Amino acid sequence: MPFERPTLPQLIEQGATELESRLPGVLVRVRRSLVGVLNRVFAGSLSALYQYVEWLIRQAWPDTAEKEFLDAHGARWGVTRTAAAKASGSVLFIGTDGKVVPAGTVVQRSDGAQYATFADVTIAAGQATATVTAVVAGQAGNASTGVALALASPIDGVNSSAVATTALAGGAEVEEDEPYRARILAKIRKPPQGGADFDYEGWAKEVPGVTRVWVSPLEPGPGWVTVRFMRDNDPTPIPDAGEVATMFAHIDAVRPVTAHLSVQAPVEVPQNYTIAVTPNTPAVRAAVYDELAAMIYRDAVPAGTILLTHSREAISIAAGENNHVLTFPTADVVLTTGQIATMGVITWL
């Protein structure tokens, strides 16, 4: 039968009973008695020891281990926690022809996030485009195309203002315990098979920031494997061309030499809704939106189907919802090859 850790009151009672049986006449239960105080102190220490042993036992298994202990399990199985990654992209500088923007030049956003140029660029025809990388790794470095930037230190002949000509993308945090645990357990339960579909999924999830992966054997034909993936923690979950190229390079280095590899970004198909909800309050609207977004996240796969019944169910279980009329969509949404559903907008009636 399973062992049940004694509670602190149980340990105090056990100690009092033991002292009374071995030291007849000792007043263990009298308030402020020396023996009673010592008994409680010892019981507290023993309870802390039980808790430590219980925690330590959890670290012995990858299913329940935490932090550095989980890292140790991963290392044993050849699965390392993905490190934080820095965002990168292109920035346009305006200035006088012939002026140089040197490598290491720092530009920053209005919120203080900084980026450094990768190499020297020379102004020609009044402008120059430089590749930049975030100074600090993490999702905070991601930004949309067109974000305004400014030189941290002035450069003679170069405007202080700059602009991102591509998305500043690819920034990711250190992999958290739960997705890392899932990869370790997948490696244990599904040992590498030299190119099985789950091997490709495992390789893809080694890239920082990747959250969901789908592998399509025999697409677009015999001998081919197509990999699609999402980066749900980025401002834009659909990977851009640079992130697709990074994924291709990573898998291409480990794939079987006989397989042809295709890496693609899913084609986003936003799911829009028209709903009348009762009660029609901001809180209920927000709850309905969240439930629909969660349902789409769970059900969305490339070339999948978003069932109308699931949409209705998501609306019905939203906190505070009493009744609703779903005007659109009126049928299941069936997607084609490469398409994936994402949450769109709701028109409220």
N, C-alpha and C positions, 0 to 999 in steps of 0.2 A: 504494500500500500504506500502511497506517496507520503513523504515526510512533511509535516507541518511545523513551521518555525514557531516556537512558543512566543506569545506576546509578552510585552514588558510586565503587565499585571500578573501574568502566569508565572514569570520568572521571580517576581517579588514574592508571590505566594509560595512557590516551591522553596525559595531560600528561607522564608520564615518557618515553614513546616520543618525543614531540615534542621535549622538551628534549635527549634523547640524540642525536637526529638533527641538531639545530641547534647544540648545544654539545658537540662531541666531547671525551671525557675527563672530563666532569662526572659525578660519582658521585651520580646521582639516587636510586638504590635502596639506598644504604648507610644504615643506621640512624642517625638524628640528623644526617644531612647537611643543611646549610642549604638547599640547592636542593630536597632531598627534602621538607623541612618546608614550604617555600614552595609546592611543587607540591600538597601535600595541602590546605593552607589555601585555595589558589585553587580546587581541585577541589570543596571543600566549599561555597565561595561560589557556584560555578557550578551545583552541584546544587540549592542553595536557590533560585537564579534559575529553573532549569528547573521546580521545583515551583511557584513563584509563577506562572509563565506558564501552567502546566497548570491551576492553580486559577482564574486569571483567564479562561482560555478557557471554563471551565465556567460562569462567570457571564454569558457572552454569550447563553446559551440558557435559556429558562424551564424546560426539562426538567431542568436540572441546577443552576440558580442557587440562591443561598442568601441568606437574610436581606434586607438592604437592596437587594441586586441583584434579588432576586425581587420585592420591592416595586416597583422601578423597572419591571420587565416588566409587573407587574399594572397599574400606573398608565398605561402606554402603551396597554393594552387596556381601560381603564376598569373594572378589577376591583381593589378595595381590600381589604386584609386586615381582617377583622372585628376590632374593638377588644374589649378586655375589657369585660364588662358586670357591673353590680352586681345582686345579688339583692334582691328586694323582697317584701313581704307585709304581713300585718296582725298587730298585737300588741294584746293586751287588758291594760289597766291597771285596777287596783282602787284605790278611794280614797273620799275624802269628796266628796259632791255639791258642785258649784260650783268645785272645784279644777281648775286648768288644767295640762295637760301641754303645755308650749310646743313650737313647732317647733324642731327641732334637738336635742331631748332624746336622749341616747345611752343605749341599753341594750346589754348584752353577754351572750354565752353564757359557759358555764363555761370554754371554751377560749380566751376572749379576743376572739373575733370580735365586732365592734361594728356596731350599726345606729342610724340617726338617724331621728327622726320627721319627716314631711314637712310637717305643718301643726299648728297648735294644736288640741287636743281638750279638751273640758270633761267632767269626770266628771258623769254623770247616772245616777240609780238605782244608784249605787255602782260604776259601771264606765264605761269609754270605750275605744273601739277606734281605733287610729291606724295609718296606713300608714307603714311604715318602709322604708328603703333601706340596704343595707350601706354602711359607710364606705369599705371597700376593695373594688374590683372583683375578681371571680374566683370560681371554683367553691367556694372555702372559705366563702363567705357563704351557700351553700345549706343549708337545714335543713328537717326534717320538721315537720308540724303538731304542736303541743303541746310544742315544745322550750322549756325553761325559760330565762328571761332575767332580768336584774337591772339596775336603774338604775345607771349609772356614777356619777352624783351624785344625792344625795337631793333629793326635792321635797316640800315641806310638804304633808301631807294625802294623799299618794299612796304606796301600798305600794311597797316596793323591789323586790318580785318581780313579774314580768310573764310572759305566756305567748303564744306564737305561735298565733293562731287559724286561720291558713292556712299552707301551706308557704311558706317563704322561698325563693323560686325565681327562676330567670332569670340567676343568676350564671354567668359564663363567662370562660375565660382568653382571652388574645390568640390568634388563630388561628395554629396551627402551620404550618410550611412545607409539609408534604405535602398536607393538605386545601386549603390556599391554592393550591398549584401545580396541583392537580386542577381547581380552578375556573378558573384562568387558561387551562389547556390546553383545557378544555371550551369556553370563550369563543372561543378561536382556532379550534378544530376545528368548532364548531357556532355560527356567528355568529347573533346574534339574528334571529328571524323574525317578530317582532311578535305573539307569542302562541303559539308552538309549545310542546309539552309540556316540552321541555328549557329553554325560557325561564322557565317557572314554577319548575322545579327550581333554576335559577340564582338567581332572585329569592329563593326560600326559603332558600337556603344563605347569603345575605347577612346573615341574622339571626344574631347571636352565639349560639353554643351548639348550633346545629342540625347534626346529623351525617348523617342519612339523610332522603331526601325521595322521595315517590311521588306522581305526578300521574296522575289518572284523568279523561281527557276524556269528555265526554258523561255524566258522573255528577253528579246523579241523572237527567239528561235532556238533550235537545238544548239547546245554548247554555250549558251549565254546565261548569265545571272544578272538580274536587275535589282538594285538596292535603292530604296527610297527611305527618307528619314525626315524627322522634324526636330526643331529646336524650340520647344514650347516655353522655355524660360527667357527667350530673347524677345525684344519688342515686336519683331516679326517672326512668327514660328516657321514660316516657309524658308528654307535655306537659300542663300543667294549663290551666285555663280562661284564665288571664291570658296564658300563653305562646301559646295559640291566638289570642287577641285581638290580641296583638302581631304575630303572623305575618299575620293577616288584614289589619291596617292597613298593613303593609309592602307586601304584594303588591297590595292594592287601590289603592295610590298609583301603581302602574306598569303594571297589567294593561290590556289593550285594553278600551275602554269598552263594547264590544258583548258582552263575556263576563260571565256570572254566576259569581261565585266562592264556593266553599264550602271552608273550612279546618276540618279535623277532627283530633282526636287518635285514633290507632289504638286499638282496643279490645284490651287485653292478654289473651292466652290463655296462661297458664303451661303449659309442657310438663313434666309430671312423669314420672318413670321409676321402675321397680322392677327392680333388677339384683342378680344374684349374680356377683361378680367374683373371679377367682383371679390372683395372690394377693390376699387381702382385707386390705390394709394401708392406713393413712391416706394414704401417698404415692400409691398406685395409685388410691384413691378420688378424691383431689384431681385427679389427671391425667385421669381419666374425666370428672369434672365439667367441667373446663376445656375438654376436647375437645368435649363435647356443647354447652356454651355457645357455643363458637366456631362450631360447625356451624350452630346455630340462628341466630346473628347473620348468617352468610353467606346462609342459605337463606330467612330470614324476609322475606316481603313481605305487604302486606295481601291478604287472600283467597288466600293461598298454601297450599302443601302441604309438610309436613315428612315426607319419605319415611322409611319404616321402615328401608330399606337404608342410608340415610345415618346414621341413629342407630346402627345396628350397626357401620358402618364407623368412626364416631367413637370408639366404645368400643374397638374392636379396635386402633386406632392409638395409644391412650393409652400413655404411657411406662410400662413395667413390666407391662402387662396380658398375661397368658398365655392366659386363657380367661374366658368370661363366659356367663351365661344372662340374656337380656332377657325378663322376664316381662310388663312393661307399658311402652309400648303394644304392641299385637299387630297393628296395621295402620297404614297411612299416616294422618296427622292432616290432615284437609282443613278449612280455615277458610273462613268466609263473608265477605261484603263488610265491609270495615272492620276485621276482626280481624287481629291479628298475633301470631305466636308469640314467646314469651320463655322464658328458662330458668326452670324451676320447681325442684322439690326432687327428690332421689333417695332412694328407700327401699332400703336395702341389706339383702339377705338373707344 
